[in-house]
Amino acid sequence: AAYQYSKHHIINAEAASHQDKNLDFALNKIDDGVKDLCLKYPSMKRTTVKSGVRGTRYFIEFPIQSKNVDAFSILVAVQSVLNDNKDKGARIKNNDVFKQDDMVSYLIDYEVESTTARGAKCSGSIYIRGVKTDGYDSFKFVVEKNTDFHQVDIDIILRAYEEAFKPKMKPMGVGADKGQANQSASKFKNPLKGVLPDKEASNEQQDDSPQGVLERLGCTVFVPGVRKHELDWDYLAGYDYVKRDIEDTVLLALTHGHVYDQITQGTRMKDETNRPKCVLFEGPPGCGKTTSAKIISSQVKIPLIYMPLEAIMSKFYGESETRLAEIFEAAQAMGKSIVFIDEIDSLATSRETGLHEATRRILSTLLRKIDSFESDGEVLVICATNRKKDLDPALVSRLDLAVRFELPDSKTRSLIFQRYAKQLSQDDLLKLGDLSVNLSGRDICDICKDSERR
């Protein structure tokens, strides 16, 4: 359901509190323009147009989901609008393309004259990004502006909308200037030619399931029931206090959520739940945070989506926060799932320290996604960090629980050595536990592996 477009409600404005008159004006003009297009093309499909604020920029966007989406023709159509409006200060500043596996992202940075300050220019960005598959392609068209929306911006959105959803055959009474289209196409070389595999020539079946999308985005999905993913608490030596803490909070909420609901029914005026939806695992590296998340997934039979930092970060402007949003959308489409975000401190550093604009935008997207989850919803977010003090206060305030992982004590270190060196006597294990002060579980594991190889 998360990947299907709606056939109703042309305008579905997000973040209404941030909208100003200029954005409302643009949305109304787009609504009128879409209605005109539907009269021009009676069989045209209609989709939801969304708007709101990302970071410091306004955005207007719509999804494009159909067979064989011709993203390049949309790009050419958009470029022709900019070329035709040079008298209004329209100018393409930069264009680029990003391709990873079946993911494609076009970018155009442009500027147009401001509607509020005479002689000034207003910058904007156009994104056409998505995944090409053997079934239905899933793309999104986005226009972002720093300030005001110009009529040129509205024309860009409507032209892209028309190119994306008009019937393939030429409408009655409407001519097509092929020469002009060919001229526009020649100015922007198709970067996909020779890069994307020919669908008809490829016999490989594309996995369009939420799990397939997540894996293409760089996440790892641990599915319960797969033998190599089956773990229990015996796999994590020691840490009894951590195990009890997790069992009494996280596991209880996932397996017996009605217990939380019964408590709140007796304590709160409003019928609501307090099941945790965002949990923090904090502590030094190598102390079992990731392993504990895998064990939770295995114990409650819910898929774990491991989201490494590299699955989100991109060198292209606006790409990182979009990838993050798409990962969360795919997670919700999976149903019950656990999203594990490693090194959350790299994404959610305190804004008081002076963030890079790209990181600020990622943080804003992350906070909005966490806020959008219901406490009794399908997705539990577990974040891991070894620098809680560096986290942004806005994220810390959204945490329902925090579980602290300390460096193992002498007894726990002996138990970890026993797991990897069962041939040693109890006295040897105790001695190693005493000698290995300040070593993490991962350090001990690495030492034992190195000894085995020698």
C-alpha positions as CSV (number, residue, x, y, z in Angstrom):
1,A,0.0,0.0,0.0
2,A,2.9,2.3,0.7
3,Y,3.9,2.1,-3.0
4,Q,0.5,2.6,-4.6
5,Y,-0.5,6.1,-5.7
6,S,-3.9,7.6,-4.8
7,K,-6.3,8.3,-7.6
8,H,-8.1,11.0,-5.5
9,H,-7.3,14.3,-3.9
10,I,-5.0,16.2,-6.2
11,I,-3.6,18.3,-3.5
12,N,-2.5,16.8,-0.2
13,A,-0.5,19.5,1.6
14,E,1.9,18.5,4.3
15,A,3.3,20.7,7.0
16,A,0.4,23.1,6.7
17,S,1.8,25.3,9.5
18,H,4.8,26.2,7.3
19,Q,2.9,27.1,4.2
20,D,2.7,30.8,3.3
21,K,0.5,32.6,0.8
22,N,3.0,32.1,-2.0
23,L,3.0,28.3,-1.6
24,D,-0.8,28.3,-1.4
25,F,-1.0,30.3,-4.6
26,A,1.3,27.8,-6.3
27,L,-0.7,24.9,-5.1
28,N,-4.0,26.4,-6.3
29,K,-2.4,27.2,-9.7
30,I,-1.2,23.6,-10.0
31,D,-4.6,22.3,-9.0
32,D,-6.2,24.3,-11.8
33,G,-3.5,23.2,-14.2
34,V,-4.0,19.5,-13.4
35,K,-7.8,19.9,-14.0
36,D,-7.1,21.5,-17.4
37,L,-4.8,18.6,-18.2
38,C,-7.5,16.1,-17.3
39,L,-9.8,17.9,-19.8
40,K,-7.1,17.7,-22.4
41,Y,-6.5,14.0,-21.7
42,P,-9.7,12.5,-20.4
43,S,-8.0,9.1,-19.7
44,M,-5.1,10.7,-17.8
45,K,-4.2,9.1,-14.5
46,R,-4.3,11.4,-11.5
47,T,-2.0,11.3,-8.5
48,T,-1.4,13.1,-5.2
49,V,0.6,16.3,-5.2
50,K,2.3,16.9,-1.9
51,S,3.9,20.0,-0.5
52,G,5.7,21.1,2.7
53,V,9.1,22.1,4.1
54,R,12.4,20.1,4.2
55,G,15.0,21.8,6.2
56,T,15.0,25.4,5.0
57,R,13.4,24.7,1.6
58,Y,9.8,24.4,0.3
59,F,9.0,21.4,-1.8
60,I,6.2,20.3,-4.2
61,E,6.4,16.7,-5.4
62,F,4.4,13.8,-6.8
63,P,5.0,10.1,-7.3
64,I,5.3,8.4,-10.8
65,Q,4.5,4.7,-10.6
66,S,3.8,2.8,-13.8
67,K,5.4,0.5,-16.3
68,N,8.4,1.8,-18.1
69,V,8.6,5.3,-16.7
70,D,10.4,7.5,-19.2
71,A,12.3,9.7,-16.8
72,F,14.5,11.1,-19.5
73,S,11.5,12.5,-21.5
74,I,10.3,14.2,-18.3
75,L,13.8,15.7,-17.9
76,V,13.8,17.0,-21.5
77,A,10.3,18.5,-21.0
78,V,11.4,20.3,-17.9
79,Q,14.6,21.6,-19.5
80,S,12.5,23.0,-22.5
81,V,10.4,25.0,-20.0
82,L,13.6,26.6,-18.6
83,N,15.0,27.3,-22.0
84,D,11.7,28.9,-23.1
85,N,11.7,31.3,-20.2
86,K,15.1,32.8,-20.4
87,D,13.4,36.2,-20.6
88,K,12.1,35.6,-17.1
89,G,15.6,35.0,-15.8
90,A,15.4,31.2,-16.0
91,R,18.8,29.6,-16.2
92,I,20.1,26.1,-15.7
93,K,23.1,26.3,-13.3
94,N,24.0,22.6,-13.1
95,N,22.7,19.2,-14.1
96,D,23.8,15.7,-13.0
97,V,22.8,12.1,-12.8
98,F,23.4,9.5,-10.2
99,K,23.0,5.7,-10.8
100,Q,23.4,2.8,-8.4
101,D,22.2,-0.6,-9.4
102,D,18.6,0.1,-10.6
103,M,18.3,3.4,-8.8
104,V,18.4,6.5,-11.0
105,S,18.4,10.2,-9.9
106,Y,18.5,13.2,-12.2
107,L,19.2,16.6,-10.8
108,I,18.8,20.1,-12.3
109,D,19.9,23.2,-10.3
110,Y,18.4,26.3,-11.7
111,E,17.4,29.9,-11.0
112,V,14.6,32.3,-12.0
113,E,13.8,35.9,-11.2
114,S,12.3,36.5,-7.8
115,T,8.7,37.5,-7.5
116,T,9.3,39.5,-4.3
117,A,12.6,41.4,-4.9
118,R,13.2,43.2,-8.1
119,G,16.5,42.2,-9.8
120,A,17.0,39.3,-7.4
121,K,17.2,35.6,-8.4
122,C,15.6,32.7,-6.6
123,S,17.3,29.3,-6.7
124,G,15.6,25.9,-7.1
125,S,16.3,22.3,-7.6
126,I,14.5,19.6,-9.6
127,Y,14.9,15.9,-8.8
128,I,13.6,12.9,-10.8
129,R,14.6,9.9,-8.8
130,G,13.4,6.3,-8.5
131,V,13.9,2.6,-9.2
132,K,13.5,0.9,-12.5
133,T,12.3,-2.7,-12.4
134,D,10.9,-5.4,-14.6
135,G,7.5,-4.6,-13.2
136,Y,6.3,-1.2,-12.2
137,D,8.9,1.6,-12.0
138,S,8.7,3.8,-8.9
139,F,9.8,7.4,-9.4
140,K,9.3,10.7,-7.7
141,F,9.4,14.2,-9.2
142,V,10.4,17.0,-6.8
143,V,10.8,20.7,-7.1
144,E,12.5,22.5,-4.1
145,K,12.7,26.3,-3.7
146,N,14.5,28.5,-1.2
147,T,11.8,31.2,-1.2
148,D,9.0,32.1,-3.5
149,F,7.4,30.1,-6.3
150,H,7.5,31.7,-9.7
151,Q,5.1,31.0,-12.6
152,V,8.0,29.3,-14.3
153,D,8.2,26.8,-11.3
154,I,4.5,26.1,-11.7
155,D,5.0,25.6,-15.5
156,I,7.8,23.1,-14.7
157,I,5.7,21.1,-12.4
158,L,2.7,21.0,-14.7
159,R,4.9,20.1,-17.8
160,A,6.5,17.3,-15.8
161,Y,3.0,16.1,-14.7
162,E,1.7,16.1,-18.2
163,E,4.7,14.2,-19.6
164,A,4.5,11.6,-16.8
165,F,0.8,10.9,-17.0
166,K,-0.5,11.8,-20.4
167,P,-1.7,8.8,-22.5
168,K,0.9,7.4,-24.8
169,M,-1.0,8.1,-27.9
170,K,-1.3,11.7,-29.2
171,P,-4.5,13.4,-28.0
172,M,-7.1,14.5,-30.6
173,G,-6.5,17.9,-32.1
174,V,-3.2,18.4,-30.4
175,G,-0.1,18.7,-32.5
176,A,3.4,17.7,-31.5
177,D,6.4,19.7,-32.5
178,K,8.9,16.9,-33.0
179,G,11.6,19.2,-34.1
180,Q,11.6,21.2,-30.9
181,A,11.5,18.1,-28.8
182,N,14.5,16.6,-30.7
183,Q,16.3,19.9,-30.3
184,S,15.8,19.9,-26.5
185,A,16.8,16.3,-26.2
186,S,20.0,17.0,-28.0
187,K,21.0,19.5,-25.4
188,F,20.9,17.0,-22.6
189,K,22.7,13.8,-23.3
190,N,20.9,10.7,-21.9
191,P,23.2,9.5,-19.2
192,L,21.3,6.2,-18.9
193,K,22.2,5.1,-22.5
194,G,24.5,2.1,-22.2
195,V,24.3,2.3,-18.4
196,L,21.0,0.7,-17.5
197,P,20.4,-2.9,-18.6
198,D,17.9,-3.5,-21.4
199,K,14.8,-4.8,-19.7
200,E,13.8,-6.9,-22.6
201,A,17.2,-8.4,-22.9
202,S,17.4,-9.1,-19.2
203,N,15.8,-12.3,-17.9
204,E,16.6,-11.5,-14.3
205,Q,13.5,-11.0,-12.2
206,Q,13.5,-7.7,-10.1
207,D,12.4,-8.1,-6.5
208,D,9.8,-5.3,-6.0
209,S,8.9,-6.3,-2.5
210,P,9.6,-3.9,0.4
211,Q,12.5,-6.2,1.4
212,G,13.9,-6.0,-2.2
213,V,13.6,-2.2,-2.2
214,L,15.4,-2.0,1.2
215,E,18.3,-4.2,0.0
216,R,18.7,-2.1,-3.1
217,L,18.8,1.0,-0.9
218,G,21.8,-0.6,0.9
219,C,20.1,-2.0,4.0
220,T,20.4,-5.5,5.3
221,V,17.2,-7.3,6.3
222,F,17.5,-10.1,8.9
223,V,14.5,-12.4,8.5
224,P,13.5,-14.5,11.5
225,G,13.2,-18.2,10.7
226,V,16.4,-18.2,8.6
227,R,18.8,-20.6,10.4
228,K,21.8,-18.3,10.2
229,H,19.8,-15.4,11.7
230,E,18.4,-17.4,14.7
231,L,20.0,-16.0,17.9
232,D,19.1,-16.1,21.6
233,W,20.6,-14.5,24.7
234,D,23.1,-17.3,25.1
235,Y,24.9,-15.9,22.1
236,L,25.6,-12.7,24.1
237,A,27.9,-13.7,27.0
238,G,27.3,-11.9,30.2
239,Y,25.4,-8.6,30.3
240,D,22.6,-10.0,32.5
241,Y,21.5,-6.6,33.6
242,V,21.1,-5.4,30.0
243,K,19.2,-8.6,29.0
244,R,16.8,-8.0,31.9
245,D,16.3,-4.4,31.0
246,I,15.5,-5.2,27.4
247,E,13.2,-8.1,28.3
248,D,11.2,-6.0,30.8
249,T,10.8,-3.1,28.3
250,V,11.4,-3.7,24.6
251,L,10.5,-7.4,24.4
252,L,7.5,-7.1,26.7
253,A,6.1,-4.3,24.5
254,L,6.6,-6.3,21.3
255,T,5.2,-9.6,22.6
256,H,2.5,-8.4,25.1
257,G,1.6,-4.9,24.1
258,H,-1.8,-5.3,25.6
259,V,-0.2,-5.1,29.1
260,Y,0.9,-1.5,28.3
261,D,-2.6,-0.7,27.0
262,Q,-4.2,-2.0,30.2
263,I,-2.0,0.1,32.3
264,T,-2.7,3.3,30.4
265,Q,-6.5,2.6,30.4
266,G,-6.3,2.8,34.2
267,T,-4.1,5.9,34.4
268,R,-4.9,8.2,31.5
269,M,-8.0,10.3,30.7
270,K,-7.6,9.5,27.0
271,D,-7.5,6.0,25.6
272,E,-3.9,5.8,24.3
273,T,-0.8,3.6,24.6
274,N,2.7,4.1,25.8
275,R,4.5,1.3,24.0
276,P,8.0,2.4,23.0
277,K,8.5,3.4,19.4
278,C,12.1,4.7,19.6
279,V,14.8,3.1,21.7
280,L,18.5,4.1,22.2
281,F,21.3,1.6,22.7
282,E,24.3,3.6,24.0
283,G,27.8,2.4,25.0
284,P,31.3,1.9,23.7
285,P,31.8,0.1,20.4
286,G,31.9,-3.7,20.4
287,C,29.7,-4.2,23.5
288,G,26.7,-6.0,22.0
289,K,24.4,-3.2,20.8
290,T,23.9,-4.6,17.3
291,T,23.9,-8.2,18.5
292,S,21.1,-7.4,21.0
293,A,19.0,-5.9,18.2
294,K,19.4,-9.1,16.2
295,I,18.5,-11.2,19.2
296,I,15.3,-9.1,19.8
297,S,14.3,-9.6,16.2
298,S,14.9,-13.4,16.5
299,Q,13.1,-13.7,19.8
300,V,9.9,-11.9,18.7
301,K,10.0,-13.2,15.1
302,I,10.0,-9.7,13.5
303,P,12.3,-8.7,10.6
304,L,15.3,-6.5,11.5
305,I,16.3,-3.8,9.0
306,Y,19.9,-2.9,9.6
307,M,20.5,0.7,8.3
308,P,24.2,1.5,8.0
309,L,25.4,5.1,7.5
310,E,26.5,4.4,3.9
311,A,22.9,3.4,3.0
312,I,21.8,7.0,3.7
313,M,24.7,9.3,2.8
314,S,25.0,10.5,-0.8
315,K,27.2,13.2,-2.4
316,F,24.2,14.5,-4.4
317,Y,22.2,17.4,-2.9
318,G,18.9,16.2,-1.4
319,E,19.6,12.5,-2.1
320,S,20.4,11.5,1.5
321,E,17.2,12.6,3.1
322,T,15.2,11.1,0.3
323,R,16.9,7.8,0.7
324,L,16.2,7.9,4.5
325,A,12.5,8.7,3.8
326,E,12.3,5.8,1.3
327,I,13.8,3.4,3.7
328,F,11.2,4.2,6.4
329,E,8.4,4.0,3.8
330,A,9.6,0.5,2.8
331,A,9.9,-0.5,6.4
332,Q,6.3,0.5,7.0
333,A,5.3,-1.4,3.9
334,M,6.8,-4.6,5.4
335,G,4.4,-4.5,8.4
336,K,5.9,-5.3,11.8
337,S,9.6,-4.6,11.7
338,I,12.5,-3.2,13.6
339,V,14.7,-0.5,12.1
340,F,18.2,-0.5,13.5
341,I,20.2,2.8,12.8
342,D,23.8,2.4,13.6
343,E,26.0,5.4,14.4
344,I,23.0,7.6,14.9
345,D,25.4,10.3,16.3
346,S,26.7,10.9,12.7
347,L,23.1,11.8,11.5
348,A,21.7,13.5,14.6
349,T,24.5,15.6,16.1
350,S,23.3,18.5,18.1
351,R,22.4,21.5,16.0
352,E,23.9,23.8,18.6
353,T,27.4,22.8,17.4
354,G,26.7,24.1,13.9
355,L,25.6,21.4,11.4
356,H,26.3,21.2,7.7
357,E,23.1,21.9,5.8
358,A,22.9,18.4,4.4
359,T,23.1,16.9,7.9
360,R,20.5,19.3,9.2
361,R,18.1,18.2,6.4
362,I,18.7,14.5,7.2
363,L,18.0,15.1,10.9
364,S,14.8,17.0,10.1
365,T,13.6,14.0,8.0
366,L,14.5,11.5,10.7
367,L,12.6,13.5,13.4
368,R,9.5,13.8,11.2
369,K,9.6,10.1,10.4
370,I,9.8,9.2,14.1
371,D,7.0,11.6,14.9
372,S,4.8,9.9,12.2
373,F,5.0,6.5,13.9
374,E,2.2,5.6,16.2
375,S,3.2,4.1,19.6
376,D,1.1,1.0,18.8
377,G,2.3,1.0,15.2
378,E,4.2,-1.6,13.2
379,V,7.7,-0.1,13.3
380,L,10.1,0.1,16.2
381,V,13.2,2.2,15.8
382,I,16.4,1.3,17.6
383,C,19.3,3.7,17.4
384,A,22.9,2.9,18.5
385,T,25.6,5.4,19.6
386,N,28.7,5.6,21.7
387,R,28.3,9.4,22.0
388,K,24.9,10.2,23.5
389,K,26.1,13.6,24.7
390,D,26.5,14.7,21.1
391,L,23.0,13.8,20.1
392,D,20.5,16.6,19.2
393,P,18.1,17.4,22.1
394,A,15.2,17.1,19.7
395,L,16.1,13.4,19.1
396,V,16.8,12.7,22.7
397,S,13.4,14.1,23.7
398,R,11.8,11.6,21.3
399,L,13.5,8.5,22.9
400,D,11.1,6.3,24.9
401,L,13.8,4.2,26.4
402,A,17.6,4.2,26.7
403,V,19.6,1.0,27.4
404,R,23.2,1.5,28.5
405,F,25.9,-1.0,27.4
406,E,29.1,-0.8,29.6
407,L,32.5,-2.3,28.9
408,P,32.4,-5.9,30.3
409,D,33.5,-6.5,33.9
410,S,36.0,-9.2,34.8
411,K,33.3,-11.9,35.1
412,T,31.7,-11.0,31.8
413,R,35.1,-11.0,30.1
414,S,35.8,-14.5,31.3
415,L,32.4,-15.7,30.0
416,I,33.2,-14.1,26.6
417,F,36.6,-15.9,26.5
418,Q,34.8,-19.1,27.3
419,R,32.6,-18.7,24.3
420,Y,35.5,-18.5,22.0
421,A,38.0,-20.7,23.8
422,K,36.1,-23.6,25.4
423,Q,39.3,-25.7,25.7
424,L,40.7,-23.4,28.5
425,S,40.4,-24.3,32.2
426,Q,38.2,-22.2,34.5
427,D,41.4,-20.8,36.2
428,D,42.8,-19.7,32.8
429,L,39.5,-18.1,31.9
430,L,39.4,-16.2,35.2
431,K,43.0,-15.1,34.8
432,L,42.3,-13.8,31.2
433,G,39.2,-12.0,32.5
434,D,41.4,-10.2,35.1
435,L,44.1,-9.3,32.6
436,S,41.8,-8.0,29.8
437,V,40.8,-4.7,31.5
438,N,39.1,-2.2,29.2
439,L,38.6,-4.7,26.4
440,S,35.2,-4.9,24.7
441,G,33.5,-8.1,23.7
442,R,34.6,-7.5,20.1
443,D,38.2,-7.0,21.2
444,I,38.2,-10.4,23.0
445,C,36.6,-12.0,20.0
446,D,39.2,-10.6,17.7
447,I,42.0,-11.8,20.0
448,C,40.6,-15.3,20.0
449,K,40.2,-15.3,16.2
450,D,43.8,-14.2,15.8
451,S,45.0,-16.9,18.1
452,E,43.1,-19.6,16.1
453,R,44.6,-18.4,12.8
454,R,48.1,-18.7,14.3
